[in-house]
Amino acid sequence: DEWNMVEGEAGKSCASCHEDVSESMKGVRATTPKVNKDGALWSVEDYVNDCRTTRMQAEALDWNGDRMKNLTALISMQSRGMPMDVAIDGAAQPFWEQGKEMYYTRYGQLELACSNCHEDHYGDWIRADHLSQGQTNGFPVYRLKDAGLVSQHNRFRGCIRDTRAETFPIGSDEFRALELYVASRGNGLPVEGVSVRH
């Protein structure tokens, strides 16, 4: 499995440093994204790749690849039932403000903001499903439509694409900020990941 797989020049696995995933990763998903020691906003994927490149001396994983999604799913499951509790003040505040602005900004030829669907029309039908409130406490999700795990940033990209706009790249600073803002809207909700969506 990914957690115990030894890779890289240092001859280490995730478990070499973090040992039992059920102990070391408990609460991680509930508090990310968060500002790291250098003042950058990081998602779980950033922490995974930092460990891989600096501690394991291995290649970074593709943010949206199956191996990364498997690891983020494993990490998320260790916080199941814990309340979402991302920081939005102090060093996190400018990122939170950026994410909030994005949430209410209209994009694309359809001129839709996240809020137009996930606030103004949640519960209404869209195609063959109901619009959600856009909470992220269930990510990564197993999406039936895709028959596989879907990351938050991939879902963001899909939403913006559906407004017929040029989307931001997965793993971009813009999507990290949006991730923080949307996560904060769910502060207090239990972590569900991995959840299932249509």
C-alpha positions as CSV (number, residue, x, y, z in Angstrom):
1,D,0.0,0.0,0.0
2,E,1.0,3.6,-0.5
3,W,1.6,4.3,3.2
4,N,4.2,1.6,3.6
5,M,5.8,1.7,0.1
6,V,9.5,2.5,0.3
7,E,10.5,4.9,-2.5
8,G,13.2,7.5,-3.2
9,E,16.9,7.9,-2.4
10,A,16.4,8.0,1.3
11,G,14.8,4.5,1.3
12,K,11.8,5.6,3.3
13,S,8.0,5.3,3.2
14,C,5.4,7.5,4.8
15,A,5.3,5.1,7.7
16,S,9.1,5.5,8.3
17,C,8.4,8.9,9.8
18,H,4.7,8.9,10.6
19,E,4.3,5.3,11.8
20,D,0.7,4.3,12.4
21,V,-1.5,6.4,10.1
22,S,-4.5,6.1,12.4
23,E,-2.6,8.0,15.1
24,S,-0.3,10.4,13.2
25,M,-2.9,11.6,10.7
26,K,-5.8,11.9,13.1
27,G,-7.2,15.5,12.7
28,V,-5.0,16.5,9.7
29,R,-7.9,16.6,7.2
30,A,-10.1,18.5,9.6
31,T,-7.6,21.4,9.8
32,T,-6.4,21.7,6.2
33,P,-5.8,23.6,4.1
34,K,-3.6,25.6,6.5
35,V,-0.7,28.0,6.4
36,N,2.6,26.3,6.7
37,K,5.7,27.5,8.6
38,D,6.9,29.5,5.6
39,G,3.6,31.4,5.2
40,A,2.2,29.5,2.2
41,L,-1.3,28.0,2.2
42,W,-1.0,24.2,1.8
43,S,-3.5,21.5,1.0
44,V,-3.1,17.9,2.2
45,E,-1.5,17.2,-1.3
46,D,1.2,19.8,-0.6
47,Y,2.2,18.2,2.6
48,V,2.3,14.7,1.0
49,N,4.5,16.0,-1.8
50,D,6.8,17.9,0.6
51,C,7.4,14.7,2.6
52,R,8.0,12.8,-0.6
53,T,10.5,15.3,-2.1
54,T,12.4,16.4,1.1
55,R,12.2,13.4,3.4
56,M,11.9,10.5,1.1
57,Q,13.9,12.1,-1.8
58,A,11.3,10.7,-4.1
59,E,9.4,12.2,-7.0
60,A,6.3,14.3,-6.2
61,L,3.0,12.6,-7.0
62,D,0.6,14.0,-9.6
63,W,-1.9,16.1,-7.6
64,N,-4.8,14.5,-9.4
65,G,-3.3,11.1,-9.9
66,D,-4.6,7.9,-8.4
67,R,-1.7,7.5,-6.0
68,M,-2.2,10.9,-4.5
69,K,-6.0,10.4,-4.3
70,N,-5.5,7.1,-2.5
71,L,-3.2,8.8,0.0
72,T,-5.5,11.8,0.6
73,A,-8.4,9.3,1.1
74,L,-6.4,7.4,3.6
75,I,-5.4,10.6,5.5
76,S,-9.0,11.9,5.3
77,M,-10.4,8.7,6.8
78,Q,-8.4,9.2,10.0
79,S,-10.4,12.4,10.7
80,R,-13.8,10.8,10.1
81,G,-16.4,12.3,12.5
82,M,-14.1,15.1,13.7
83,P,-15.4,18.6,13.1
84,M,-13.9,20.6,10.3
85,D,-11.9,23.4,11.9
86,V,-9.8,25.3,9.4
87,A,-8.2,28.6,10.6
88,I,-9.4,31.7,8.8
89,D,-7.7,34.4,10.9
90,G,-4.1,35.5,11.3
91,A,-1.9,34.3,8.5
92,A,-4.8,32.5,6.9
93,Q,-7.0,35.6,6.6
94,P,-5.7,37.0,3.2
95,F,-6.1,33.5,1.6
96,W,-9.6,33.2,3.1
97,E,-10.5,36.6,1.7
98,Q,-9.2,35.6,-1.7
99,G,-11.2,32.4,-1.6
100,K,-14.3,34.3,-0.6
101,E,-13.9,36.8,-3.4
102,M,-13.6,33.9,-5.9
103,Y,-16.7,32.2,-4.4
104,Y,-18.8,35.3,-5.2
105,T,-17.1,36.2,-8.6
106,R,-19.0,35.4,-11.7
107,Y,-17.0,33.4,-14.3
108,G,-17.4,32.3,-17.9
109,Q,-19.8,32.9,-20.6
110,L,-22.6,31.8,-18.3
111,E,-21.5,34.4,-15.7
112,L,-22.0,32.1,-12.8
113,A,-20.4,32.3,-9.4
114,C,-20.1,29.4,-7.0
115,S,-22.7,31.1,-4.8
116,N,-25.3,31.2,-7.7
117,C,-25.6,27.4,-7.6
118,H,-24.5,26.4,-4.1
119,E,-26.3,29.2,-2.2
120,D,-29.1,30.4,-4.4
121,H,-30.2,27.0,-5.8
122,Y,-29.0,24.3,-3.5
123,G,-31.5,21.5,-3.5
124,D,-32.8,22.3,-7.0
125,W,-32.4,19.9,-9.8
126,I,-29.4,20.1,-12.1
127,R,-29.3,17.4,-14.8
128,A,-30.3,14.2,-12.9
129,D,-29.2,15.3,-9.4
130,H,-29.8,17.9,-6.7
131,L,-27.4,20.8,-6.3
132,S,-25.4,20.5,-3.1
133,Q,-24.4,23.3,-0.7
134,G,-20.9,22.8,-2.0
135,Q,-19.4,21.4,1.3
136,T,-16.0,19.8,1.0
137,N,-15.9,17.8,4.3
138,G,-16.5,14.6,2.2
139,F,-13.5,14.9,-0.1
140,P,-12.0,13.1,-1.7
141,V,-15.2,11.6,-2.9
142,Y,-16.0,8.5,-4.8
143,R,-18.1,10.0,-7.7
144,L,-20.4,7.5,-9.3
145,K,-20.4,9.5,-12.5
146,D,-16.6,9.1,-12.8
147,A,-16.4,5.6,-11.2
148,G,-13.5,6.7,-9.1
149,L,-12.1,9.1,-6.5
150,V,-12.3,12.9,-7.3
151,S,-10.2,15.5,-5.6
152,Q,-11.6,18.9,-4.5
153,H,-9.5,20.8,-7.0
154,N,-10.8,18.5,-9.8
155,R,-14.3,19.3,-8.8
156,F,-13.6,23.0,-8.7
157,R,-12.1,22.8,-12.2
158,G,-15.3,21.0,-13.4
159,C,-17.6,23.6,-11.9
160,I,-15.6,26.5,-13.5
161,R,-15.4,24.6,-16.8
162,D,-19.2,24.2,-16.7
163,T,-19.6,28.0,-16.6
164,R,-17.7,28.0,-19.9
165,A,-14.7,29.8,-18.5
166,E,-11.0,29.2,-18.6
167,T,-10.3,27.3,-15.4
168,F,-7.4,27.5,-12.9
169,P,-5.0,24.6,-12.8
170,I,-5.4,21.8,-10.2
171,G,-3.0,22.7,-7.3
172,S,-3.0,26.4,-8.1
173,D,-2.9,29.1,-5.5
174,E,-6.4,30.2,-6.6
175,F,-7.8,26.7,-5.9
176,R,-6.0,26.5,-2.5
177,A,-7.6,29.8,-1.5
178,L,-11.0,28.6,-2.7
179,E,-10.5,25.4,-0.9
180,L,-9.9,27.2,2.4
181,Y,-12.9,29.4,2.0
182,V,-15.3,26.6,1.1
183,A,-13.8,24.4,3.9
184,S,-14.5,27.3,6.4
185,R,-18.1,27.3,5.3
186,G,-18.3,23.8,6.7
187,N,-16.5,24.4,10.0
188,G,-18.2,22.3,12.6
189,L,-19.4,19.7,10.1
190,P,-17.9,16.2,10.6
191,V,-15.3,15.0,8.2
192,E,-17.0,12.4,6.0
193,G,-14.2,11.5,3.6
194,V,-14.3,9.3,1.7
195,S,-17.9,9.9,0.8
196,V,-20.0,9.0,-2.2
197,R,-21.6,11.4,-4.7
198,H,-23.6,11.0,-7.9
